[in-house]
């Protein structure tokens, strides 16, 4: 079982899937055992409780406030639009690691 679980919420998961693969590759390089998953924002009630950190794609950043209310004990952050658009999985992973106190 993974040490930590990073959940990314987005609209459908297609482009976020590419980002997830880049994040997983970076985690492997760093020797980190993370479960990293992309989910539709509609799955927040079932997937949110499993997360150690919640990242939100730019297309659904409107949901950050609600997610923070729903999961007050978890860090919730919107991914920077530019970082997301350039699919910089390493930067997104480092953001998640900082939020989990792992960097």
Secondary structure, DSSP 8 states (H G I E B T S, - for coil): --SEEEEEEESSSHHHHHHHHHHHHHHHHTT--EEEEEEEGGGHHHHGGG-SEEEE-GGGGGGHHHHHHHTTTSEEEE--HHHHHTT-HHHHHHHHHHHTT--
